Amino acid sequence: MKAEERWQARFRAPRMTLPRWARQAPNRSVYRCNASGAWEIYAWDRAMATTRQVTDRPNGTAHGLIDPTGRWIWWFADTDGDEFGVWMRQLWTGGPDEVAHPGMLPGHPAGIALSASGTAAIGRSSPDDGFQVLLVQAGSSEEPAELYRHQEAAYVADLSLDGSLVAINHSEHRDARHPAIRVLRANGRPVANMCDGPDLGLTALRFAPVPGDRRLLCLHERRGRREPLVWDPVTGERREVWVKSPGDIAADWYPDGRALLLIINHRARTELFRYDLAGGGMTPISTPHGVIEEAAARLDGTVEYCCSSSAHPPLIRSSNGQVVINPAGPIAPPSVPVEDIDVAVPGGRVHAMISRPGHLAAPYPTVFLLHAGPATQDTDSFAPDVATWVDHGFAVVRVNYRGSSGYGTAWRDALRGDIGHVELADVTAVREWAVAHSIADPDRLLLAGASWGGFLTLLGLGTQPKVWAAGIAAVPIADHAAAYEQEAEGLQAYHRALLGGSPEEVPDLYRRCSPITYVDAVTAPLLVLAGENDPRCPIGQINGYLDALRSRSHPCEVYRYDAGHGTLVVEERIRQMAVQLAFARKHVL
């Protein structure tokens, strides 16, 4: 297979998320898949071994879930990726879609949870209402009951199985990066609030999946990383789960509520463990080397998970050794494994991963591909874009700079008050290492990234103009103050938490951290990809940056597409990748 065929085959190969099953109907599951050409919601009847496509929308569907009884499938209907809309539902057996509740106004989604009794706790935000949590009886003519409202960010975490308790992650203390937890009764009366104070976040995950069980599984940060905590909000009893293994921890319940499924993330790879609450025993669950992207326990105690590595495409497997389900169609061609490096930086040692084009001799033209977030990370998982760059003769370097998740809370929180410049200092250290070790050709360096990575790309081109041969910024933040005025409410709250206030409160900091401040220093050719309906990195502030470049006749290519913060359509992803390759061939090779 030729390189051109191989990279497109990776993007076109069907992929799916882990099927999530109804708590009271375990043979009924829903998942998202791109087999139709866009990411849509699918229903899978395990007993009948049948699947069907539930949604079919031009720009795909980003959110879907099944209610605990397995009778209804819910999904969020926005317009062309603008992330503003209402929840819809459809019977498991099929039929017409219906608005989940006619009294719900459109908004940005802020969490949803469904009970077995037919009630739904729905979080929404809008410029007029701030953040709301509403309790609705789906299909009823009764008006939604407002349980909560605040101008600071708040999101529904879960609804107890019987519908009596609602858990909310909130930032009433004006720090959306370190939330607190509030539990309410279904009538809106408060039950309990848990807050660990400044710079320590608490995140509610799920109530125990057992009728009448009030225990809430949470994550805390009291020991420098995310760790599980089981809390009874009525009695106040708390149990911290002590784990010796290094790394940040995610968790979920086993169906009987007697054990936790732990997903431990260490150095861009993950491992699974069962933690028994009665005796505190921790049992490893054998999985392939790489990344577990999702995992969930079944009634029989087995665990289903989606796993991949940089070299091998994802599979849905079970701890019993079987493949659970995979979409019909060709499997993506494999790629190359990554190499790990650690480089000294002011905050410690930064971990980076390198993918090399093995068919060529070093030093290579090199893409420094910066991840979004900032509080996410690059992992040793299968990435068609990385594999595509490698196929075309580029080395790819990915840096889990300060601000990334997966390396403890101090590393993640190192950005406060100096966003952009801290991350780029880490990228610089890794770049210098790669050049000194004859991996990266210093004359053929491409800086690229999407979302936060796109922001860092623009900032890097302006503050390090002599370093980069070219830059590719997808859906970037170009002007923090302008973005703040145009973005969704949740992103405004995140901006305030990250920079210590709004643009009116800390204008100098917004200015210092914005790429547009340094736009006149940019010398490298630039490609910008922008979604017309993006609510996260709005196109208006990108246009302002592009106008500033054009005013000095700087070479800049722009690719616009009719969607939001990225695309859910397979062929659109291929078009965007092709544009990036053509740009890189012109300016870097």
VEXBAVEX-941820 format. One line per 8 residues: number of its first residue (from 1); for each residue x negated, y negated, z negated of C-alpha. Coordinates in pm, 1 decimal. Layout:
<pts>
NUM	X:Y:Z  ...
</pts>
This chain:
<pts>
1	0.0:0.0:0.0  -143.8:-339.8:101.1  -187.5:-616.2:-155.6  101.6:-818.0:-9.9  336.5:-519.8:-29.4  210.2:-413.9:-369.7  269.7:-741.4:-552.4  618.0:-785.6:-410.8
9	699.4:-424.8:-501.1  615.8:-503.6:-865.1  863.8:-790.1:-873.4  1133.3:-589.2:-691.7  1099.6:-273.1:-900.0  1410.0:-254.0:-1124.0  1353.3:-339.2:-1489.1  1588.4:-322.4:-1785.8
17	1610.3:-411.6:-2152.0  1661.9:-158.7:-2429.5  2025.4:-37.0:-2441.4  2203.3:-159.0:-2755.8  2481.3:62.7:-2885.6  2808.1:-13.1:-3062.7  2784.1:62.0:-3434.1  3114.8:252.4:-3442.6
25	3093.0:395.0:-3089.6  2732.3:513.3:-3050.4  2783.6:653.2:-2699.8  2866.0:306.1:-2568.0  2570.7:80.8:-2490.4  2497.6:-238.6:-2299.9  2173.0:-358.3:-2146.4  2042.6:-616.6:-1900.5
33	1892.1:-509.1:-1569.7  1774.5:-671.7:-1246.7  1863.7:-380.7:-1014.6  2126.2:-594.9:-834.9  1865.3:-858.1:-751.4  1940.0:-1071.4:-1058.3  1940.0:-1000.6:-1431.1  2296.0:-894.1:-1521.2
41	2481.9:-710.1:-1797.8  2542.6:-336.4:-1757.2  2749.2:-82.6:-1953.5  2621.4:271.1:-2012.4  2848.6:553.1:-2129.4  2604.2:803.3:-2272.8  2863.1:1080.2:-2308.3  2975.6:1052.7:-1946.2
49	2626.9:964.8:-1814.2  2772.0:672.6:-1616.8  2668.9:309.0:-1581.6  2845.1:8.9:-1432.7  2756.8:-353.0:-1369.0  2961.7:-583.8:-1590.6  2860.0:-930.4:-1467.5  2780.0:-1056.6:-1119.5
57	2675.9:-1421.0:-1107.0  2461.6:-1602.0:-846.8  2190.3:-1702.0:-1096.2  2222.2:-1403.7:-1329.1  2330.9:-1370.4:-1692.0  2094.0:-1424.1:-1983.2  2295.8:-1311.0:-2288.9  2525.4:-1015.0:-2353.5
65	2629.0:-783.9:-2637.1  2885.1:-520.6:-2733.3  3121.2:-543.3:-3031.2  3086.6:-286.9:-3315.3  3393.9:-91.0:-3201.6  3263.5:-56.7:-2846.0  3586.3:-195.5:-2703.9  3461.9:-531.7:-2575.1
73	3151.3:-656.2:-2394.8  3065.5:-1022.5:-2448.6  2846.4:-1246.9:-2232.8  2757.3:-1614.4:-2211.1  2873.6:-1811.3:-1906.0  2663.3:-2115.3:-1824.6  2628.5:-2296.2:-1491.7  2321.4:-2214.0:-1284.5
81	2092.7:-2173.0:-1583.3  2183.1:-2494.2:-1767.4  2245.0:-2294.1:-2091.5  2566.0:-2487.2:-2159.8  2893.8:-2296.4:-2150.1  3128.8:-2059.3:-2330.7  3139.9:-1695.1:-2433.3  3339.4:-1458.9:-2213.0
89	3439.0:-1099.2:-2270.5  3549.3:-794.9:-2073.6  3700.6:-464.8:-2180.0  3462.4:-169.6:-2194.7  3674.7:2.2:-1932.7  3645.8:-295.8:-1698.9  3898.0:-544.1:-1568.9  3912.7:-922.1:-1553.5
97	3684.5:-1146.1:-1757.6  3852.2:-1365.3:-2015.8  3738.2:-1658.6:-2224.3  3663.8:-1516.1:-2567.5  3867.3:-1793.4:-2728.7  4045.4:-2075.9:-2546.1  3985.8:-2317.1:-2834.0  3607.2:-2300.8:-2803.7
105	3449.9:-2604.8:-2642.1  3145.5:-2553.2:-2419.3  2809.0:-2590.9:-2586.1  2454.2:-2463.8:-2603.3  2448.9:-2115.8:-2758.9  2328.0:-2103.5:-3118.9  2372.4:-1739.3:-3207.8  2667.3:-1503.4:-3213.5
113	2772.0:-1208.4:-3429.9  3072.7:-977.0:-3397.7  3255.3:-780.1:-3665.8  3449.8:-456.2:-3644.5  3767.4:-645.6:-3737.4  3760.0:-851.8:-3419.0  3626.9:-1175.6:-3564.1  3325.8:-1351.5:-3419.3
121	3088.6:-1601.4:-3577.2  2975.8:-1827.6:-3295.2  2705.1:-2090.3:-3315.8  2705.5:-2380.2:-3072.3  2547.4:-2720.3:-3036.7  2630.1:-3029.4:-2836.3  2529.9:-3397.0:-2838.9  2861.2:-3496.3:-2999.4
129	2899.8:-3219.9:-3257.4  2544.7:-3134.5:-3357.6  2524.2:-2771.9:-3471.3  2842.3:-2584.2:-3557.7  2927.7:-2234.3:-3677.1  3282.3:-2134.2:-3591.6  3478.4:-1826.1:-3692.3  3722.1:-1709.5:-3427.2
137	3962.4:-1423.6:-3384.3  3897.1:-1324.3:-3024.7  4205.1:-1330.7:-2804.7  4406.1:-1514.2:-3071.2  4584.9:-1846.8:-3035.0  4466.2:-1953.3:-3381.1  4229.7:-2248.3:-3377.7  3864.6:-2168.9:-3450.2
145	3771.9:-2226.2:-3814.3  3466.6:-2445.5:-3863.4  3245.0:-2288.1:-4129.4  2942.8:-2513.2:-4094.1  2827.7:-2834.1:-3926.8  2499.7:-3023.2:-3943.0  2284.4:-3246.0:-3723.9  1977.4:-3033.5:-3793.1
153	1933.3:-2700.0:-3617.5  2136.1:-2400.6:-3736.6  2190.5:-2060.1:-3578.1  2416.2:-1765.0:-3652.8  2207.4:-1467.0:-3762.9  2472.1:-1203.3:-3836.7  2821.4:-1122.9:-3957.6  2870.5:-839.1:-4203.5
161	3036.0:-532.2:-4054.0  3365.3:-605.4:-4232.0  3352.7:-972.4:-4130.9  3346.9:-1107.6:-4486.0  3000.9:-1269.8:-4487.0  2820.1:-1491.7:-4235.3  2442.7:-1546.4:-4240.2  2298.0:-1867.2:-4092.9
169	1938.7:-1975.7:-4033.3  1931.5:-2352.1:-4086.6  1692.7:-2647.2:-4107.0  1884.1:-2895.7:-4321.5  1542.3:-2983.4:-4469.6  1434.4:-3112.6:-4122.7  1190.2:-2834.2:-4040.0  1325.9:-2611.5:-3764.2
177	995.4:-2423.3:-3750.4  1038.8:-2303.1:-4111.6  1410.6:-2229.7:-4152.4  1607.6:-2143.5:-4464.0  1902.4:-1905.5:-4500.5  2258.4:-1982.2:-4599.6  2529.9:-1717.6:-4649.6  2896.9:-1815.3:-4634.7
185	3221.2:-1630.5:-4685.4  3456.3:-1604.6:-4390.6  3667.6:-1883.2:-4542.7  3365.4:-2116.0:-4539.9  3293.8:-2101.6:-4911.8  2919.9:-2086.8:-4988.7  2774.1:-1768.6:-5133.9  2402.7:-1840.9:-5156.6
193	2114.8:-2037.4:-5007.9  1753.4:-1920.2:-4997.4  1468.9:-2159.2:-4917.4  1100.4:-2099.9:-4981.9  994.9:-2462.3:-4965.9  763.0:-2659.0:-4736.5  583.0:-2469.4:-4459.9  731.4:-2131.2:-4553.5
201	1001.8:-1997.6:-4327.9  1282.1:-1754.0:-4406.3  1472.3:-1586.6:-4123.9  1788.2:-1379.0:-4165.0  1804.7:-1081.7:-3929.2  2094.0:-840.7:-3994.9  2329.9:-723.4:-4263.7  2305.4:-355.6:-4348.1
209	2506.7:-160.9:-4085.7  2719.2:8.9:-4350.2  3077.1:-95.9:-4441.8  3084.0:-291.5:-4768.8  2705.0:-324.7:-4785.8  2608.2:-689.7:-4852.2  2230.3:-647.5:-4819.2  2073.2:-882.2:-4569.5
217	1744.5:-800.7:-4398.3  1523.3:-1108.3:-4372.5  1166.5:-1209.3:-4292.5  959.4:-1425.7:-4527.9  613.3:-1587.2:-4503.0  495.1:-1589.5:-4862.8  170.1:-1400.8:-4795.9  50.8:-1569.7:-4479.9
225	244.2:-1363.4:-4228.3  598.4:-1251.3:-4151.5  706.9:-963.5:-4377.5  1044.2:-799.9:-4454.0  1267.4:-890.9:-4745.3  1598.1:-727.0:-4842.4  1834.6:-967.6:-5017.7  2176.0:-928.9:-5176.3
233	2316.5:-1283.9:-5149.7  2594.0:-1212.0:-5400.9  2381.8:-1076.1:-5687.1  2063.1:-1258.5:-5583.9  1859.0:-937.1:-5597.7  1554.6:-950.5:-5367.7  1312.8:-681.2:-5264.0  995.1:-765.1:-5076.0
241	857.5:-487.0:-4859.1  480.8:-457.5:-4903.6  293.3:-333.2:-4597.4  -84.4:-279.9:-4587.6  -118.2:-267.7:-4207.2  -246.2:-596.2:-4058.6  -32.4:-805.9:-3826.7  300.5:-984.9:-3819.5
249	608.0:-771.0:-3879.1  953.0:-752.7:-3724.9  1216.8:-524.7:-3873.4  1557.6:-366.5:-3828.5  1781.3:-126.1:-4019.0  1819.6:243.7:-3966.4  2192.4:314.2:-3917.4  2242.1:460.3:-4267.1
257	2087.6:156.9:-4438.3  1836.0:375.0:-4625.4  1529.6:285.8:-4420.8  1380.5:6.9:-4213.1  1228.7:24.5:-3868.3  911.1:-185.5:-3871.9  748.1:-323.7:-3557.6  396.5:-440.7:-3643.7
265	225.8:-677.3:-3402.0  -154.3:-687.7:-3426.9  -393.5:-824.4:-3164.4  -133.5:-830.2:-2886.7  -28.9:-466.5:-2935.3  248.9:-315.9:-3143.2  311.3:-5.2:-3351.5  628.4:142.6:-3500.9
273	684.9:269.1:-3855.7  973.4:400.0:-4062.1  985.1:252.3:-4412.0  1200.9:443.7:-4662.6  1357.6:205.6:-4911.3  1408.6:467.4:-5182.2  1047.2:571.8:-5228.4  856.2:309.3:-5033.6
281	700.1:563.5:-4801.2  586.7:446.4:-4458.5  573.4:691.2:-4167.6  413.1:606.9:-3831.3  617.0:671.3:-3517.7  406.8:791.1:-3227.4  422.4:559.9:-2923.7  196.4:497.5:-2623.6
289	-84.2:243.0:-2658.4  35.7:-102.3:-2558.1  339.3:-309.9:-2648.8  679.2:-209.6:-2783.2  898.7:-484.4:-2642.4  1216.3:-364.8:-2822.4  1307.2:-76.7:-3053.1  1621.3:52.9:-3227.1
297	1705.3:357.1:-3439.7  1986.2:599.9:-3350.8  2224.5:786.9:-3580.4  2014.5:1104.7:-3565.4  1707.2:918.3:-3690.1  1528.9:902.2:-3355.5  1401.2:568.9:-3231.8  1445.6:438.0:-2878.2
305	1200.9:180.3:-2750.5  1085.8:-5.7:-2441.6  709.5:21.0:-2396.7  452.8:-95.9:-2144.0  89.9:-200.5:-2109.0  -98.3:-429.1:-1875.3  -176.8:-126.8:-1659.6  156.4:57.2:-1673.4
313	512.6:-66.9:-1609.5  781.1:-39.5:-1878.4  974.0:273.7:-1969.7  1266.0:333.5:-2207.9  1157.3:623.0:-2427.1  1263.3:801.2:-2746.4  1056.8:914.1:-3042.9  1168.4:1268.4:-2951.3
321	941.8:1242.8:-2645.8  1214.0:1202.8:-2384.7  1273.7:922.5:-2136.6  1608.2:772.6:-2241.1  1716.2:593.2:-1924.1  1553.5:402.9:-1641.8  1719.2:212.6:-1360.9  1741.6:380.5:-1021.6
329	1478.9:262.7:-776.3  1104.5:265.8:-717.9  860.0:234.0:-1005.2  634.5:-71.0:-1004.0  277.9:-3.3:-886.0  30.9:1.1:-1176.1  -227.9:-266.6:-1244.2  -556.5:-295.4:-1435.9
337	-607.1:-272.2:-1813.3  -712.4:-579.2:-2008.2  -1037.3:-643.5:-2191.1  -1028.8:-808.1:-2534.2  -1263.8:-1084.7:-2639.7  -1291.5:-1298.4:-2953.6  -1451.4:-1642.2:-2943.7  -1536.9:-1874.3:-3233.9
345	-1321.6:-2190.3:-3260.2  -1274.8:-2444.8:-3543.3  -982.4:-2246.6:-3689.6  -1153.7:-1907.2:-3685.8  -1182.8:-1673.3:-3386.6  -944.6:-1693.7:-3093.6  -832.6:-1370.3:-2927.7  -810.3:-1363.6:-2548.5
353	-749.5:-1099.9:-2283.0  -917.5:-1070.7:-1944.1  -785.0:-888.4:-1636.9  -1051.3:-838.2:-1369.0  -1019.8:-764.2:-996.0  -1226.5:-447.0:-1002.0  -1270.1:-437.4:-625.6  -1482.1:-756.3:-627.9
361	-1809.5:-866.1:-782.3  -1828.6:-1127.1:-1057.9  -1819.4:-1418.1:-1111.2  -1458.3:-1442.7:-1000.0  -1224.5:-1723.0:-914.8  -1032.7:-1734.2:-1241.1  -682.4:-1827.3:-1347.8  -648.0:-1944.9:-1706.5
369	-281.9:-1853.8:-1750.6  -139.8:-2022.3:-2062.3  165.8:-1881.4:-2236.6  488.4:-2058.9:-2327.8  607.3:-2125.3:-2680.3  390.4:-2243.3:-2838.6  490.9:-1992.7:-3108.8  482.8:-1691.4:-2876.8
377	184.3:-1493.2:-2754.3  33.8:-1312.4:-2460.0  36.8:-936.7:-2509.3  -97.7:-621.1:-2351.2  232.6:-569.2:-2169.2  308.7:-529.1:-1800.4  321.1:-865.3:-1621.7  382.4:-874.3:-1244.6
385	241.4:-1226.2:-1213.5  -87.7:-1131.1:-1379.3  -113.2:-819.9:-1160.2  -46.9:-1033.0:-851.4  -333.5:-1270.5:-925.7  -565.2:-972.3:-978.3  -454.8:-813.9:-648.9  -556.9:-1135.0:-472.5
393	-907.8:-1140.8:-615.5  -862.8:-1359.9:-924.0  -963.2:-1277.4:-1277.5  -691.1:-1376.0:-1523.5  -774.4:-1505.4:-1870.5  -497.4:-1538.9:-2128.3  -570.8:-1711.8:-2458.1  -369.0:-1673.8:-2777.2
401	-465.1:-2023.9:-2885.7  -391.3:-2175.7:-3225.3  -15.0:-2214.7:-3238.8  47.1:-1862.7:-3107.7  245.9:-1609.8:-3307.1  110.1:-1269.7:-3406.8  -196.6:-1393.4:-3596.9  -44.5:-1513.8:-3922.4
409	135.6:-1829.4:-4023.4  -174.4:-2048.4:-4069.5  -278.3:-1982.6:-3707.9  75.6:-2044.1:-3582.4  116.4:-2366.6:-3779.8  -224.9:-2514.8:-3691.2  -71.2:-2746.2:-3429.6  118.5:-2979.1:-3654.3
417	32.9:-3339.2:-3569.2  -203.4:-3259.3:-3281.8  -15.0:-3055.4:-3026.3  -180.3:-2985.8:-2695.2  -531.9:-3090.7:-2788.2  -579.7:-2806.6:-3039.3  -470.2:-2541.0:-2790.1  -693.8:-2684.7:-2519.3
425	-992.7:-2680.7:-2754.8  -944.1:-2304.6:-2787.1  -902.2:-2265.0:-2411.2  -1225.6:-2461.3:-2364.4  -1416.0:-2227.4:-2597.0  -1292.8:-1921.8:-2407.2  -1362.9:-2085.6:-2070.8  -1719.0:-2164.4:-2171.4
433	-1763.7:-1804.7:-2290.7  -1627.2:-1662.5:-1963.8  -1856.1:-1885.7:-1756.0  -2161.5:-1807.7:-1972.6  -2095.9:-1433.0:-1932.9  -2068.1:-1466.5:-1553.3  -1703.7:-1363.7:-1545.4  -1550.5:-1695.5:-1433.3
441	-1692.7:-1900.2:-1146.5  -1713.4:-2257.4:-1286.1  -1636.5:-2405.3:-943.2  -1320.7:-2197.1:-893.0  -1114.9:-2240.7:-1208.9  -735.0:-2267.6:-1189.1  -535.9:-2387.1:-1493.2  -177.1:-2260.9:-1490.2
449	120.8:-2197.8:-1714.4  495.5:-2230.3:-1757.5  698.9:-2425.5:-2013.3  454.8:-2497.9:-2300.5  184.6:-2350.7:-2079.4  289.6:-2596.4:-1808.9  259.4:-2881.3:-2058.8  -91.3:-2766.9:-2150.1
457	-178.6:-2746.3:-1781.3  -81.4:-3108.6:-1718.6  -254.6:-3222.1:-2036.3  -567.4:-3026.6:-1944.5  -584.6:-3178.1:-1596.0  -564.2:-3525.3:-1749.2  -803.7:-3480.3:-2041.1  -1053.1:-3244.7:-1870.5
465	-1044.5:-3372.6:-1510.8  -1391.4:-3248.8:-1409.4  -1335.2:-2890.6:-1524.0  -1048.0:-2757.6:-1314.1  -1038.4:-2701.6:-937.6  -657.3:-2711.8:-938.8  -352.5:-2676.4:-1161.4  -10.3:-2509.4:-1144.5
473	250.9:-2630.6:-1394.1  589.3:-2456.3:-1398.5  881.8:-2616.7:-1585.7  641.9:-2832.5:-1792.2  682.1:-3098.7:-2054.4  518.2:-3402.0:-1893.6  637.1:-3672.9:-2134.0  738.7:-3571.3:-2486.0
481	938.4:-3885.8:-2559.2  1133.3:-3867.5:-2231.9  1185.3:-3493.5:-2275.5  1322.8:-3553.3:-2625.6  1589.2:-3788.0:-2489.5  1700.7:-3540.5:-2221.7  1662.3:-3194.4:-2378.3  1908.4:-2976.3:-2569.0
489	1967.8:-3033.5:-2941.0  1770.2:-2728.2:-3053.3  1463.1:-2848.5:-2867.0  1499.0:-3193.4:-3021.9  1496.3:-3033.6:-3366.5  1187.9:-2833.0:-3272.6  1014.9:-3147.3:-3145.9  1086.5:-3325.6:-3475.8
497	947.5:-3034.4:-3672.8  637.1:-3001.0:-3457.5  544.7:-3370.3:-3442.6  679.6:-3478.2:-3778.9  967.9:-3690.4:-3651.8  1145.7:-3832.1:-3349.5  984.9:-4058.6:-3087.7  1119.8:-4359.1:-3278.0
505	957.4:-4237.9:-3600.5  613.1:-4136.7:-3465.1  580.1:-4304.4:-3123.0  199.1:-4304.8:-3119.7  183.5:-3929.6:-3173.2  433.0:-3860.1:-2893.4  224.4:-4083.2:-2667.9  -109.9:-3924.0:-2759.9
513	18.9:-3572.5:-2696.2  194.4:-3645.5:-2365.7  37.1:-3561.5:-2028.0  178.9:-3878.5:-1874.4  -56.1:-4080.3:-2097.3  -350.7:-3932.5:-1907.1  -195.2:-3912.3:-1561.3  -431.1:-4171.4:-1411.1
521	-731.2:-3950.9:-1493.4  -604.1:-3647.1:-1297.9  -830.1:-3559.5:-1004.2  -744.4:-3194.5:-928.7  -472.4:-3091.9:-681.2  -149.6:-3001.1:-860.1  152.0:-2779.1:-791.8  465.0:-2836.7:-1003.5
529	761.7:-2597.0:-1011.2  1080.5:-2739.3:-1161.5  1435.4:-2617.0:-1223.3  1706.4:-2865.1:-1132.3  1922.0:-2759.4:-1431.2  1653.6:-2705.4:-1694.5  1778.9:-2805.5:-2044.8  1446.7:-2728.9:-2213.6
537	1195.2:-2917.9:-1999.6  1435.2:-3146.9:-1812.1  1356.7:-3242.1:-1457.0  1400.1:-3616.5:-1523.5  1082.1:-3640.8:-1731.1  897.5:-3429.5:-1471.2  1008.8:-3671.8:-1199.8  863.2:-3959.0:-1401.7
545	525.6:-3787.0:-1410.0  538.5:-3710.5:-1036.8  623.9:-4073.9:-961.2  316.2:-4181.6:-1156.3  98.5:-3945.9:-949.8  249.3:-4066.9:-623.3  193.0:-4429.6:-718.8  -179.5:-4363.7:-691.1
553	-143.2:-4130.0:-387.9  -265.8:-3827.1:-577.0  -213.9:-3492.2:-394.6  72.7:-3304.9:-555.1  300.2:-3030.2:-426.3  646.1:-2980.1:-575.8  871.5:-2674.2:-559.8  1225.4:-2730.4:-684.5
561	1484.1:-2457.3:-733.0  1850.9:-2453.8:-827.8  1835.5:-2290.8:-1171.4  1725.0:-2368.3:-1524.7  1418.0:-2290.0:-1733.3  1287.7:-2023.0:-1498.7  1494.6:-1792.5:-1281.4  1679.6:-1462.8:-1331.1
569	1686.1:-1392.0:-956.1  1424.2:-1148.5:-824.3  1378.5:-1297.8:-477.2  1345.2:-1647.1:-625.1  1065.3:-1521.6:-848.9  892.7:-1380.2:-541.2  928.9:-1710.6:-356.8  778.3:-1897.1:-651.2
577	487.3:-1655.3:-673.8  423.7:-1688.2:-299.6  412.2:-2067.8:-329.7  156.5:-2040.5:-609.2  -61.7:-1798.4:-413.8  -59.7:-2021.1:-105.5  -155.1:-2322.4:-318.7  -439.9:-2133.8:-487.9
585	-576.5:-2007.9:-154.9  -582.9:-2363.7:-24.8  -749.6:-2529.0:-323.5  -945.6:-2263.9:-515.4  -1066.7:-1984.0:-286.2
</pts>
